[in-house]
Structures are given as C-alpha cells and as structure tokens.
C-alpha cells in the first residue's frame, strides 16, 4: 500500500510520465531524420527496417536508464550493467544486420569470419548501424537522465539551490540542439550542400521535423508544469483545482495559434534584401514627392485666388502654378514583383533585421566588456547627437503646429462667442442662440434701428448714458428702454444664468420699442 | 530571451536567409512565436492584474480580523497561472500560510479570504503580497511583482477600572471632591440664607425676591483630573530578565488608565520614550492632554504601536516636559525601576504644584525600599507585578 504522500506524488508525476512518452516520440522523429540523412549521404547503406530497430533501442535506452537510476546500485555494478547492455545491443544489431538479407547470406558471412574476422565481422553496414544506434541511445539516455533528475527533485522535501530550474534549462538546450541538428541535416539534403547532385524525394521530411518541434513544445509545457507543481508543493501552496485542465487548455490553444502562425507567415523570399530596400526607398520618395506637389498646388491656388480678389488679372492663373495633370499618387513600380510578394518579402527581411538586432543587443548585454570595447572603438557620439537633434526638431515642430492649431480653434471659438452679431445674423440663427445671446442681439438691433432713426450711440456713451439719451427722444418707451438696457448689461456682464423667460420678456420689449421707432419715423 | 533559444533561432534564420530553406523559417516562427506569445501573456498579466486587500485596520486584542484579497484580471487574455504569497506577521497568523496558485480567465477575478487573530498589541504589516506569473512553456522568465503591505493596529488590552487613587488640585473640574476648596459655578449644590462674608456675586436675586430675604447659591466643590501619563519604554530601566513582560504590563496599565480617565470625561495625555514604527524617524511625538473618545483612540493607537528599546531615560523627559504642564496636573509615571535621582526629580515636580503618581510595573527587586522612599517624599506609589494586581482598582 502506498502512503498518502506517495500516492499524491504518483498523481503529480503524471505530467512527467507523459513527458517520457513525448520525448520517446521526439527521438523517433530524430531517428527517422538521421536514417534519411545517412541513406542520402551513403546510398549503399541498407536502411531497411532500421526505423523499427531504432524504435526498440530507444525504448530500451529509456527503460534501462530509469532502471539504473532507480535501483541504487554501486558505480561498478552500473558499469557492468551498461557493458552487458551494449554487448546485447551489439549482438542484436549484428544478428539483425546479417539476417536482414537472408539466412544464407548470414551463414556465408559466418564462414568468412575465419579468413579475416575484422573485415568480415565489422562490415560497413554494421558499423553504420552501430553509429546510428549509439547516437540514438545517447540522446535517449540524456533525456531520460534529465527527466529522472526532475523526478528526484520532486521526491525531495525541500527546494535545493537551482535544482529543477537547471534541469529545465538542460532539457530546453537538449531539445533545441537535437532540433537544430535535424534542421541543419535537412537543409544539407534539400540544398545539396555537399554537391552530391541528389535531391531526396522525401515528402515526409518537413512534417517530421515540424512534428519534432511541436512535440518539443508540448514536452516543455509538461516538464515546466511538473516543475512548477513541485515548487508549489515545496511552498505548501494551495493550487486551484482546475489548474491542470486550464494549463492543458491554454497550452493547446497556444500550440494551435503557433501552428496557424507558422502556416500563414511567409517562408520564402521572392525578392532579395537590397531589392526590398530599394522598393522601400522608392516608396518613401514617392510619398514625399506627392506631399510636395500637394503643398505647391495648394499654395498656387491660394495665390491665384488672392490675385483675382485684388484684381491682378495679369498674374498667372492657378492652372499655371498647379500641376497640369490631375494630382495623383503613383506608387513605385515593383519591377514585375506582385504586391503580395513584395509585402511578404518586406515582412521577411524586416523580421530578419529585427531579430539580428535583438541578437546583437542580447550578446552585447551578456558581454559587457565587448560592449564597452565597441563603444570605445566606434564613436556613436555623432549618431546619438544627430538622433537627438532630429528628435528635438520633430518635437518642436509638432509642438508649434499643435499650439497654433489650438490657438486658432480657440480664437475661432472666442470670436463666435464674443461677437456673435458682427457676422450679421439672420432670424434662423437668432432662434438657435441661447437666452444670453438673444438679449444681446435684441439690444444691438435696437441700437442699429435707433441709429437709423437718427439717434446714434456715441462712442463715449455707456449703455445707461445712451439709454437716457434714447429715453429723452422716445418718451413713450422710457420704461422699456430702461429695462432693455438693464437686461443687456446683465446679459453682457453677469455670470449667472439668463433664463429663457427673461429673453422672451426682452423680446417683447424690443418689439414694442421697434414699433415706437417705426411710428416715429412714419410721423417724421 | 533565454540564451539557449537565441542561438538556434539565429542559426535557423541564417539557414532560411542564405540557404533559402523555407522549413527552417517555419521552425523559426514556431519557436519565436512560442516565446513572443509567452512574453505577451506575461506582460499583459503584469499590466492588467489588479490587486486589492480589504481588512479592518484596527482591532482589539482577542478579535478575529477577516482579510480578503481580490485579484482581478482586466485583460482580454487569460492568466495561465498566478502564484500569490501573502507575507503575514507571525504574531497574528499563528501557522497560517496564504500561498495560492490560481488561473484567471479573461476579465475574471479570484478572491482569497483568510482570518488573522489579534493575540498581541502591535502595529503589524499585513503583506506585502508577492506574485509570480509566466508562460506555460518556461521560455519566458518568471515575472515577480510585489503589492505593498497594509498596516493593522492591534490595541493593547484594556482592563476596565472602577476607581483609582489619582489626586488633583486643579479647579473648575468635573469630579466631586470632598474638600470644599474649589467651588464649581456650574454645579449648583443648594441655596441658603446670606451670611456675612458671602460673596455678593453668589446672591440669587430671584430666590431673594421670592423668599423675601437674601439667598446665596452654594456650589459643589470639584477637581479636574488633568492627567499626563509618562510611560517609560527604555530597556535599561527595567529588570533585564523581565523587560518584555514588565514593559507590556506598563502599556496595559497606561491604556487602562487612559480609558478610565476618558470615561470620567477628563483630559489625559501621553508621553512615552519608546519608538513609533509609524513615524518616519521612528521617534515618538507626545500627545497633549485632551478629552474625548477620539483622543483616547489616538492614545490607544500610539500604545498599540510603541516599542521598547534603548531610548532616552525617562528622567530626562520628565525634566524637559513636566515644567510645561499646568499647575495641578497629575503626572502618572509608569516605569520598571526607580533610583534616588529619579525620586529627586519626582520631589521637584511635587514642589512645583503637580501631583505625582508613581506606578511600578513588573517585578521589582527592592519594593519595600521604594515604598519607604516614596512615602518619605509624600509620593503616591503603586506596584503592579501582574495584570491581576490591577484588580485593586477594579473592585
């Protein structure tokens, strides 16, 4: 019977157990790629059923490694175990290599061992098989040992230095090294880097590599989850019940997203780097040219309009200043490349340059000495100064433009608010005014009418003084004049709210006064 | 970006660019995408998670204080895992560990509730809250974040006193006094016939008109307990073996007396030479003598926070502060040990017209000698070795 703690540990080891399975499949991907590479390099090598052998040996390597690590045996015993293991593998491989062509071939070969054992026993086929299996076995053992270390880390009851984190780093490194080797091997085959003039017909090569990397991401997710669970256990943290499910869900989601990204993004460059740079520069130049033409056309139109207004008919017409052809933006020709190809190539090279930049920055950060040297030898000072000046110029211009636009808008607003009547309002506009503006409107209209009736307001007169003058002239409207003057002063200078009723009242007074003025003019 | 990832990425980029191998670029997108997605998730978590801690910031000894931590994800992206660790004071948590791992959906929130038990007076930081989050692949470095602590004040234990033997000479007070020296014009006792020598200001003209002979008002004599508590929290002035228990008892006595005096609607102040962790320079500022519940809470706040240490001797503080106090003020001096110089100072204070009550808290080696010295100088002295001894003022 397992203790409660042991049962819990077992349950929490499930992600790790899944990691073993994933690692196994990753190594199979690696084995298949290696078999294809060797078969491409050495066409005489017989790779028949080698995948099956790799499958068995990988399994054996995982199990044997776990066994050696699990059973606490002495170092000498472990060495004996490994020697026995390898002797068995070698014998198995020899038998497999010899029996593969048939039993007769095997018997014939055995008879030749007496003549020259070394030559006939260690055949090139056999040696290549040993090399392949050793490579595979070594990779499997590496993964198995690292995963075992994680397991050991969990079974300890407390955190120990870098512990699990270091193991995770090793696993990541191992995954990437093996993956990179696979990519390099595939690139070697596909691009025929050795000049063998043989392009392999392997439609499954890329999917196998992609599968390796995808499995690797799942592997990283599982090991990371196991590590974090272990850390949280050390801290006796209470873990949300559905966290495992959510972790799996989010990991699957991220993986799905990554597959989509990898499928959608461009994987070829139809246009070279320099050509892309040329297109970008051409594009920028054409935009600048377009803007310049637009500005000139605008200026020409303004000048010609002004000339017409001032009656300088001799001055050139706007057509002579503006571009003769209708203004339009002409993108640069891409020299036969389609827009999509150009876009994809642009993205690709931009990505390339950005990644290179990040890499250099990262490297310099890691090597401060080198960074200091680079700073010392290459004078960045002028570049930095130029950049600061350009930045300042842009900031200054932007600030000035923003300030002038803001002040212009403010001026417009204030002119509208302060002198609403100067622009010559019509009754439609009057109805849209607020009560305060309406009162001002009625008073100013009254002034105009009074002026027309022969009682103009003198410049030096205040509203009250003018009110007295007007009252002397229009004795029948004395009270109304006093009221409209007071209302105007209130609307013009007070800060409190002016009501609609007040405006209506002033309107009726205004109408009354206009009637009096009309009558007076009729009588005169 | 981890160095392990950078080199393969560069190699693949070079392969993609110069050997024109498209599948290398696919792998590159896969790896870089994994890193960038993880990085983006972490950044979102850092920016868009809000933390809020809700608790009552004041409690009395023995109370349970419920605390709630709200963690809110304001992002449209989920937070795969979020590790929360709340740092708690040992005195209140008693084995409680607030460590949680949660996963937050987009625009969701998690609430963590726990309870603290106020066992001992003090000024405790609740928090800070340490959080950690990252991606699900381990490619992005774990981001760590700290949410500042809130502070919880646990008031000292208050023993409800029913009577004390605190003297006062201050007139215009509100406590009745058996000596008719100071009459309080606000407390009318009775009216009587005028006798020669009575002040004309005390004549009740209305009553005189009714009765037909001169009547004078007689007032109730009263005293004011304008009190200042001097609390000694200098380690050197307590017996080394009992320093902790004695100083804590001194604080309990100070709190209980302040509570009693306030309940009698009298003014009380506090001067202590301990350190105050809530003030910037940790120094303690005296609380002047005031009335009212609000002022009592201020005193209790200070008594909750104040800490014993190697501080200025109380005798120096008495020398500086006592001359500034009004005539008739009662000085309650709570300390652990006294010597001859200390008694000399107390005698000087008495001579200035202020009352001195000496309270010795904790174990006193030379109790009888102290009593003798105090009685020879006419100083009231009380010895409290344990909280139980305060029952003398409870019954």
Contacts between the chains, C-beta under 8 A, distances in Angstrom:
chain1	res1	chain2	res2	distance
A	168	B	138	5.7
A	169	B	2	7.6
A	169	B	4	6.5
A	172	B	2	7.0
A	172	B	4	5.1
A	172	B	5	7.4
A	172	B	138	7.2
A	172	B	139	7.7
A	173	B	4	4.8
A	176	B	4	5.9
A	176	B	5	6.7
A	176	B	7	7.9
A	176	B	8	4.5
A	176	B	31	7.9
A	177	B	8	7.7
A	179	B	8	6.9
A	179	B	27	7.2
A	180	B	8	4.6
A	180	B	11	5.8
A	180	B	12	7.2
A	183	B	11	7.8
A	183	B	12	6.0
A	183	B	15	6.6
A	183	B	21	7.9
A	183	B	23	7.4
A	183	B	24	5.3
A	183	B	27	5.9
A	184	B	11	7.5
A	184	B	15	7.1
A	186	B	21	7.6
A	186	B	23	6.7
A	187	B	15	5.1
A	187	B	19	5.2
A	187	B	21	4.5
A	187	B	24	6.2
A	190	B	21	6.2
A	190	B	23	7.9
A	191	B	19	5.0
A	191	B	20	7.4
A	191	B	21	6.4
A	193	B	19	7.5
A	206	B	23	4.6
A	206	B	26	7.7
A	209	B	23	6.4
A	209	B	27	6.8
A	210	B	23	7.4
A	210	B	26	6.5
A	210	B	27	7.2
A	210	B	30	7.5
A	213	B	27	5.4
A	213	B	30	5.3
A	213	B	31	7.1
A	214	B	30	7.3
A	217	B	30	7.4
A	217	B	34	5.8
A	217	B	137	6.2
A	220	B	137	4.7
A	220	B	138	5.8
A	220	B	139	7.3
A	221	B	136	5.2
A	221	B	137	5.3
A	221	B	138	7.9
A	223	B	138	7.4
A	224	B	136	6.8
A	224	B	137	6.1
A	224	B	138	3.6
A	225	B	136	7.3
A	227	B	138	7.4
A	228	B	81	6.9
A	232	B	83	6.9
A	232	B	99	7.7
A	232	B	101	5.3
A	235	B	85	7.2
A	235	B	99	5.3
A	236	B	97	5.9
A	236	B	99	6.4
A	237	B	83	6.7
A	237	B	85	7.4
A	237	B	99	3.8
A	237	B	100	6.2
A	237	B	101	5.3
A	238	B	99	6.6
A	238	B	100	5.1
A	238	B	101	7.2
A	239	B	100	7.8
A	239	B	101	4.4
A	240	B	100	7.4
A	240	B	101	6.1
A	240	B	102	4.8
A	240	B	103	5.7
A	240	B	110	7.9
A	242	B	103	7.4
A	243	B	81	6.7
A	243	B	101	6.3
A	243	B	102	7.6
A	243	B	103	5.1
A	246	B	78	7.7
A	246	B	80	6.8
A	246	B	103	4.4
A	247	B	80	6.3
A	247	B	81	7.0
A	247	B	103	7.4
A	247	B	136	6.0
A	250	B	78	6.3
A	250	B	80	4.6
A	250	B	136	5.5
A	251	B	136	4.8
A	251	B	137	7.6
A	254	B	34	7.1
A	254	B	37	5.5
A	254	B	38	7.7
A	254	B	136	6.5
A	254	B	137	7.5
A	257	B	33	7.4
A	257	B	37	6.6
A	258	B	29	7.8
A	258	B	30	5.5
A	258	B	33	4.7
A	258	B	34	5.8
A	258	B	37	7.1
A	259	B	30	7.9
A	261	B	29	5.7
A	261	B	30	7.7
A	261	B	33	4.7
A	262	B	26	4.9
A	262	B	27	8.0
A	262	B	29	4.5
A	262	B	30	4.9
A	262	B	33	6.9
A	263	B	26	8.0
A	265	B	25	7.8
A	265	B	29	5.2
A	266	B	25	7.8
A	267	B	16	7.7
A	267	B	22	3.7
A	267	B	23	7.1
A	267	B	25	4.5
A	267	B	26	5.4
A	267	B	29	7.9
A	268	B	20	7.4
A	268	B	22	5.1
A	268	B	25	7.9
A	269	B	17	7.8
A	269	B	20	7.6
A	348	B	25	7.7
A	352	B	13	6.1
A	352	B	17	5.9
A	355	B	9	6.8
A	355	B	10	7.4
A	355	B	13	5.8
A	355	B	32	7.5
A	356	B	10	7.8
A	356	B	13	7.5
A	358	B	1	7.1
A	359	B	6	5.9
A	359	B	9	7.7
A	359	B	10	5.3
A	362	B	1	6.2
A	362	B	3	7.5
A	362	B	6	5.8
A	366	B	3	6.9
